[in-house]
Each structure stands twice: as C-alpha cells, then as structure tokens.
Amino acid sequence: MTDGPGPASGAESAGRATPGARPGPTSGGESAAAGEAVRARFPALADDALAPLDNAATTHRPRAVLDALVRFYTEANANVHRANHRLGMAATEAYEGARRRVARFLDARPEEVVFTRNATDAVNLVARGWLEPRLAPGDVVCVTALEHHSNLVPWQEVCRRTGARLAVLEVDDEGRLREPVELPAGAKLLAATRVSNALGTIVDTTALVERAQAAGVPVLLDVTQSAGHLPLDEGTRAADFLALSAHKMYGPMGVGVLRGRAERLEEMQPVAFGGEMVESVDQHEARWQAPPWRFEAGTPAVAPAAAFPPALDLLDELGVPAVRAHEKALLARLLEGLAATAGVEVLGPRDLEERSGVVSFVVPGGDPHVAGTVLDLAGVAVRAGWHCAEPLLRRMGRGPTIRASVAVYSTADDVDRLLEALPDAVASCRDGAPNH
Ligand SMILES: Cc1ncc(COP(=O)(O)O)c(C=O)c1O
C-alpha cells in the first residue's frame, strides 16, 4: 500500500469497494504522503499488532513529538518565565515558541493562544471566566444536540449556577443540524462542535458562526475533532473562542488550547489564581498579567506544549487538505464495507461531504462492548460505548455504539482488517459473548 497517488489526487474518488471485491490495499485512496508513507514515523505502530482505528479518542504520536519531549527534559528542563539561567531561558523559549507555532497553525496571534490542560479545560475556562459573569436568570445559552459532554456539561453547570436556560439546536435523523437553524432570542453564547465525535457529522460552522455573529451572539467552537482533519474554515477563523486538545492531533497528552479573540480574552476573568498569572502582588491584592498568561496560573504543562510543534509541522508538511482527502477515501471504503456487512447499521449523515473520518455503527440486538472485545482479539482497535455523547445517541434512538475513526497514518489495510473481523464480531455480540 505504498505508492498511492500524490497527496490530494485520486484520494477523493478511490476506495469505492464493492461487496466481496474490495480494492487492493494500494487503491484505497491513500496519498503518497499520508497512510503507509507516514506510518513509519509513529513508533507505537511499528509492530502492526493492532489496526489503530480508535483515533477519535486519542491519536498516536510521531517520533518527532516523542523526541521533543525527551529533548525538553534533557536539554531545557527548567520552569518557565522565571529563571534567568540558560535552562530557564531555553524552557521559556520552548514554551513561548510553541505558543507562536500554535498561533500560526490556527491563523491567530500568539497572545490569543491560552495553553490549558485539554479541550475540556478550555471550555470550562470560557464558561466560568467569560460567560458566567455575563449571565442573569432567564438568559439563554445555546448548544447543539451534537456536543461531546465536554462542550455540554460546563454550560449546564453555568446555567445551574446563574438561573440561565440551556437551549439546544436539534438534529435530524441523520444527525445533521436541523435547518433552518433558529437561534433562540436572548442567547448570550452559542457553543457548537465543528465535528461530532460520536457521529462524524461535519457542521457547517461558517454558516452557523455567520448567523450567530450577525445576531450579536458570540460563538465558541469545539474543534477538537476537526483540527488536523479538516482545513480551517471561515467560521473557525471567525469564532470568538476555539477549544482543542493536542493529544487528538498527534501532540502530547496534558496540553490543550483555548484560542480566544483578543477582545474576548481581555473581557475574560481568570478562574485559577496563584503564581505566574500576576504582575504584582501586595498583601491584600494582586494585579494580573495580560492575556494569555493571566489564564495560566502555576507551572504550566511545559514539556507537552514544547513537544506539540512537531505534530503541527507534520500536519503542515502533509497539508491538512491532503489529510482530509486521505481520510475521506478511507471513510468511503469503510462505509461501503459496512453497508455490505449483514447486521450492521451505520449512524450519521449519508453524504460523504458531511462526514469526518469518524464512523459509529450498531448491531441491533448486540452488545457493542462484546463486539469491541472480539475486534480487539482480531487485532483491531475501535471504541465501544457512549463516546461522551449520551444525549446525542439517545436522540438518535440508540445506545452505545461501535466507533471506528481514521487518522493520517490509517491505511486501507486497517479498514479491511476491521471489515474482515466484523462478521464474527456481529455474531458474537448478538450471542452476548465472544465466539472463541
Ligand atoms: C468533540 C470533542 N470535544 C471535546 C473533547 C474533550 O477532549 P479532552 O478529553 O481532551 O478534553 C473530545 C474528546 O473526545 C471530543 O471528541
């Protein structure tokens, strides 16, 4: 499966397998850049023991990221923004350099990039630091029905604390936002995902953000499942806030990003207080640093932040549009294979253009966790469960699902391994136990 077409070519149309006659591995739509060609850079995938199709939960990391982690601890190990010895300066440069690199990736300014623990932390910061002081009883906070719990529960909580009301933009039976999208009157914020982690739905965030901002409603976009998988759209650029996690885009665990427009960060209150976020302190009062440092109290996740840029370098080297083309071709192959597998029902939009490389499916009458175990035994890693999107799956009239998700290093062979193991998994999960 090595010599595919050039990065963006061929990938859009390839991977259209027919039942029983799947295309050979080389015709799975892989680009020369993504897939097998890039997989060698990921040490965790070296032995090919497990087809990695659980990438929506976390991706693997290329050697360049692992090396950067080791390099930080061996060559720049010091705390940031304080020591003026050479290691301290190296650590500060690594950390602030990472901020500049993230800003470049997101088409933002470095001062607009706040390092957080993860996407969840970024959403919570906006909920408590920006929204809560603006909410009064009866105000409305708007979310979509597609949200991960991390972009739902913080808003529920802020409504509970202030007496505001949570309004939900509903989805249709394919899990697409129901048109026309009507924003409720009096909404103080719209929080929406760019891609559903449970259904793979791509939200037209350009239209959504335009509509919200025209109505004077600030927007937070959860780009955790789109960053590195879909090119930046206009809505993503224009949103007031973006939340993401490095570990979902080939970077280390332990660091996430809140990108806030400069004027919004100026308006936001810190929610964690202590060292480093202050400019000066007397016994009874403190003055805060400017954003973004105001929001980074205490010692930050310096090493994970410092090791994030090589992941972004990889994405820029391949080009996110080419990554999308690669993942879309594999998605097409996977959807065709699933459609040809008896006993399986796929959730989410029917149109490929409206789907990311995340595919949820169910076996009616079967236990998805048993299916997950059988697939693991067959050397395929998928996720079985609610995917932190319980209200959405209930809205779809479903429970836990089996979820396969592709990434830049995924290959047609990974997809085929899943499809080949699936009939056994379907039979076993209906029986309630692995057939082994
Ligand atoms: C769409 C979406 N938002 C937010 C999150 C939360 O990410 P984290 O657990 O890294 O904070 C996830 C994780 O699966 C996700 O898929």
The ligand as a MOL file (V3000), in Angstrom:
LIG
                    3D

  0  0  0     0  0            999 V3000
M  V30 BEGIN CTAB
M  V30 COUNTS 16 16 0 0 0
M  V30 BEGIN ATOM
M  V30 1 C -15.6200 16.7950 20.1340 0
M  V30 2 C -14.8440 16.6780 21.4070 0
M  V30 3 N -14.8210 17.6970 22.2490 0
M  V30 4 C -14.1420 17.6660 23.3980 0
M  V30 5 C -13.4600 16.5400 23.7740 0
M  V30 6 C -12.7240 16.5190 25.0690 0
M  V30 7 O -11.3540 16.3890 24.8580 0
M  V30 8 P -10.3990 16.2160 26.1010 0
M  V30 9 O -10.8490 14.9900 26.8300 0
M  V30 10 O -9.0420 16.0800 25.5150 0
M  V30 11 O -10.5580 17.4440 26.9330 0
M  V30 12 C -13.4710 15.4320 22.9440 0
M  V30 13 C -12.8070 14.1660 23.3380 0
M  V30 14 O -13.1360 13.1060 22.8820 0
M  V30 15 C -14.1650 15.4990 21.7240 0
M  V30 16 O -14.1950 14.4710 20.8700 0
M  V30 END ATOM
M  V30 BEGIN BOND
M  V30 1 1 1 2
M  V30 2 1 2 3
M  V30 3 2 2 15
M  V30 4 2 3 4
M  V30 5 1 4 5
M  V30 6 1 5 6
M  V30 7 2 5 12
M  V30 8 1 6 7
M  V30 9 1 7 8
M  V30 10 2 8 9
M  V30 11 1 8 10
M  V30 12 1 8 11
M  V30 13 1 12 13
M  V30 14 1 12 15
M  V30 15 2 13 14
M  V30 16 1 15 16
M  V30 END BOND
M  V30 END CTAB
M  END
